[in-house]
Amino acid sequence: MLRGMGGDFEDARLMAAEGEEIPTIPVGDDLEPASAITATTDAIAERESDIEADRGELIVPYVPAARKFYLPRWVAFDDKGQLLVRSVNEAEAHVASMQRFLGILHMAVSLAPYIVADQDYQRKRYGMLGQLVNQGRALARYETEEIIRTIKQRAAAQDLNRGLSLSLPYFDDQMLQMKIHDFEVIPAGRIMFVPAFVVRAAREEQAKVVQDTRLSHSTRIHLLGELKALEQAFGTSSLRVAAKA
């Protein structure tokens, strides 16, 4: 366990996805047997900090998915993209907390450059960096799914026949910030909404993103994945399955 800057830290292990440099994927311990009485969605109590020892234990629930990361209390999404906290606003607050954490580490380097050689510093930085990128991307994907659901609801209500523009959120792993990718699906005017318009616009944006050298390779892959999800959600086969359901 690492100590400092807010309590005890998990010695989380992360691996990088293929073609990426930042380790963002939690690596579980395959040798550790699964609990016979604890489901993957169950909360597990941990003591937040030894500072509370003299006043009794501060018990904080962490689901196993969160425990795989460096600092479980700021994990808002599991590995399936499911929301672990009460709201998107809370998830955004967790991302902001991780950004501030890294900002403090960056400030520490500006004041004492020699700290970069410290092993504890490196573990804190890379542990939180991987967690931030993982959770930032998960937040962007979750909000993209919300956008898809909203489009389908408004289309069913005939509320998209005067144009449609989208602001697709994504996480920039160079700037370590949530960004917005804006594009037009249907120009303003009295044009009846057709799902194929979304498919075409998503494909056109994918072609643009592939050539956008302002984004890192891994950020482009992340944004392309969201655009692909948008395309597939309004493809003929997806809509046929939804109609049958």
VOGU-3710 file (C-alpha; in Angstrom, 3 decimals, decimal comma):
1> mlrgmggdfe> 0,000/0,000/0,000  1,115/3,557/-0,719  0,474/6,261/1,835  0,069/9,993/1,397  -2,075/12,570/-0,414  -5,441/11,476/0,841  -5,032/8,155/2,592  -4,094/4,626/1,594  -3,767/3,697/-2,051  -4,301/0,388/-3,754
11> darlmaaege> -1,249/-0,964/-5,529  -3,388/-1,419/-8,638  -1,975/-3,106/-11,724  -2,911/-1,757/-15,129  -1,997/-2,843/-18,642  -2,021/-0,848/-21,863  -4,419/-1,699/-24,660  -2,889/-2,784/-27,955  -1,274/0,165/-29,716  -1,451/2,437/-26,640
21> eiptipvgdd> 1,208/3,699/-24,253  -0,823/4,571/-21,141  -1,813/1,516/-19,054  -5,567/1,908/-18,503  -6,953/-1,637/-18,226  -7,077/-3,208/-14,747  -5,364/-6,566/-14,473  -7,102/-8,931/-12,074  -5,354/-11,611/-10,044  -6,258/-14,856/-11,821
31> lepasaitat> -4,707/-16,847/-9,000  -7,053/-15,364/-6,414  -10,217/-17,504/-6,106  -13,543/-15,738/-6,503  -15,542/-15,299/-3,335  -18,316/-17,812/-2,871  -20,489/-15,296/-1,050  -19,584/-12,016/-2,739  -21,082/-11,154/-6,113  -19,257/-8,813/-8,496
41> tdaiaeresd> -21,815/-6,100/-7,759  -21,574/-6,376/-3,973  -19,972/-3,561/-2,002  -16,892/-4,311/0,090  -16,045/-2,208/3,117  -12,573/-0,764/3,522  -10,986/1,683/5,914  -10,440/4,919/4,032  -7,471/6,177/6,038  -5,426/5,302/9,076
51> ieadrgeliv> -5,928/8,926/10,138  -9,380/7,846/11,302  -7,971/5,044/13,467  -8,155/7,009/16,691  -11,794/7,924/16,036  -12,956/4,544/14,814  -12,974/3,172/11,295  -14,441/5,142/8,398  -16,148/2,483/6,296  -16,494/3,153/2,579
61> pyvpaarkfy> -18,119/0,673/0,164  -16,168/-0,319/-2,960  -17,433/-2,836/-5,467  -14,789/-5,288/-6,777  -14,652/-3,449/-10,134  -13,532/-0,290/-8,320  -11,015/-2,126/-6,156  -8,966/-2,959/-9,261  -7,991/0,692/-9,634  -5,468/2,877/-7,866
71> lprwvafddk> -7,948/4,922/-5,835  -11,329/3,102/-5,678  -13,320/5,978/-4,203  -13,063/7,877/-7,505  -14,160/5,008/-9,761  -17,569/5,763/-11,295  -17,816/3,057/-13,993  -17,095/-0,662/-14,039  -15,418/-2,543/-16,894  -18,774/-2,900/-18,672
81> gqllvrsvne> -19,445/0,831/-18,619  -22,141/0,586/-15,966  -22,555/3,563/-13,655  -21,408/2,772/-10,100  -22,381/6,112/-8,579  -25,726/7,835/-8,178  -25,575/10,203/-11,140  -23,569/11,410/-14,126  -22,847/14,603/-12,193  -21,152/12,536/-9,491
91> aeahvasmqr> -19,138/10,690/-12,143  -18,026/14,041/-13,575  -17,007/15,153/-10,070  -14,857/12,018/-9,706  -13,113/12,776/-13,017  -12,497/16,345/-11,826  -11,004/15,005/-8,573  -8,567/12,812/-10,506  -7,590/15,760/-12,687  -6,865/17,856/-9,585
101> flgilhmavs> -4,829/14,988/-8,128  -2,586/14,907/-11,200  -2,430/18,698/-11,154  -1,040/18,581/-7,613  1,583/16,042/-8,679  2,562/18,288/-11,604  2,860/21,242/-9,224  5,061/19,180/-6,925  7,459/18,510/-9,824  7,665/22,225/-10,637
111> lapyivadqd> 8,630/22,920/-7,016  10,964/19,941/-6,570  12,003/18,424/-9,935  13,981/15,663/-8,228  10,731/14,074/-7,073  10,274/12,439/-10,489  12,946/9,935/-9,495  10,965/8,894/-6,429  9,293/5,489/-6,781  6,229/6,511/-4,786
121> yqrkrygmlg> 5,730/9,529/-7,043  5,896/7,360/-10,172  3,406/4,870/-8,772  0,984/7,624/-7,844  1,297/9,358/-11,192  0,927/6,315/-13,420  -1,730/4,755/-11,208  -3,897/7,863/-11,306  -3,106/8,627/-14,953  -4,368/5,223/-16,053
131> qlvnqgrala> -7,428/5,477/-13,831  -8,296/8,950/-15,135  -8,034/7,960/-18,796  -10,056/4,789/-18,171  -12,822/6,601/-16,322  -12,814/9,607/-18,637  -13,366/7,366/-21,630  -16,059/5,430/-19,775  -17,865/8,685/-18,980  -17,705/9,750/-22,621
141> ryeteeiirt> -19,054/6,398/-23,810  -21,855/6,517/-21,246  -22,890/10,003/-22,370  -22,716/8,872/-26,001  -25,161/6,059/-25,212  -27,422/8,643/-23,575  -27,263/10,725/-26,764  -28,236/7,679/-28,829  -31,206/6,952/-26,560  -32,329/10,595/-26,728
151> ikqraaaqdl> -32,172/10,626/-30,534  -34,287/7,472/-30,726  -36,843/8,860/-28,287  -37,147/12,161/-30,134  -37,284/10,416/-33,502  -40,152/8,234/-32,263  -41,958/11,404/-31,164  -41,400/13,023/-34,606  -39,353/15,732/-32,898  -36,315/15,698/-35,204
161> nrglslslpy> -37,775/16,935/-38,452  -36,189/20,391/-38,333  -32,519/19,440/-38,325  -30,073/17,683/-36,045  -26,593/18,566/-34,829  -24,618/16,503/-32,326  -21,975/17,286/-29,726  -20,229/13,987/-29,055  -18,130/13,899/-25,854  -14,735/12,183/-25,832
171> fddqmlqmki> -11,709/12,079/-23,538  -8,463/13,550/-24,865  -5,625/11,551/-23,264  -3,040/14,213/-24,146  -4,901/17,132/-22,568  -6,449/14,807/-19,943  -9,766/16,550/-20,438  -13,241/15,849/-21,749  -13,678/17,396/-25,183  -16,602/17,772/-27,587
181> hdfevipagr> -16,727/16,708/-31,235  -19,418/18,779/-32,969  -20,941/17,838/-36,307  -24,137/18,249/-38,283  -26,360/15,272/-39,084  -29,303/17,025/-40,769  -29,192/20,711/-41,781  -31,760/23,044/-40,265  -35,047/23,066/-42,130  -38,136/20,971/-42,647
191> imfvpafvvr> -36,410/17,687/-43,432  -37,953/14,463/-42,187  -35,634/12,504/-39,923  -34,313/9,281/-41,424  -31,923/7,002/-39,427  -29,713/6,668/-42,494  -28,759/10,325/-42,073  -27,115/9,485/-38,742  -25,272/6,524/-40,283  -23,940/8,664/-43,121
201> aareeqakvv> -22,868/11,501/-40,830  -21,132/9,087/-38,436  -19,191/7,513/-41,301  -18,157/10,910/-42,658  -16,916/11,971/-39,225  -14,958/8,733/-38,836  -13,092/9,550/-42,054  -12,259/13,010/-40,708  -11,105/11,746/-37,308  -8,772/9,167/-38,884
211> qdtrlshstr> -6,856/12,033/-40,508  -6,976/14,416/-37,541  -3,339/14,559/-36,423  -4,186/16,954/-33,602  -5,425/13,948/-31,633  -3,205/11,203/-30,273  -3,498/7,757/-31,832  -5,284/6,360/-28,766  -7,697/9,307/-28,577  -8,592/8,797/-32,234
221> ihllgelkal> -9,324/5,116/-31,549  -11,525/6,117/-28,601  -13,476/8,726/-30,605  -13,781/6,404/-33,608  -15,309/3,792/-31,305  -18,012/6,238/-30,238  -18,765/7,244/-33,820  -18,935/3,557/-34,759  -21,412/2,959/-31,922  -23,520/5,821/-33,255
231> eqafgtsslr> -23,407/4,355/-36,749  -24,351/0,872/-35,579  -27,193/2,161/-33,388  -28,961/3,559/-36,453  -27,915/0,928/-38,992  -30,615/-1,107/-40,718  -29,894/-4,324/-38,820  -29,947/-2,609/-35,408  -33,238/-0,868/-36,093  -34,772/-4,110/-37,376
241> vaaka> -33,853/-5,850/-34,112  -35,265/-2,951/-32,085  -38,520/-3,052/-34,066  -38,939/-6,776/-33,369  -38,320/-6,232/-29,661
//
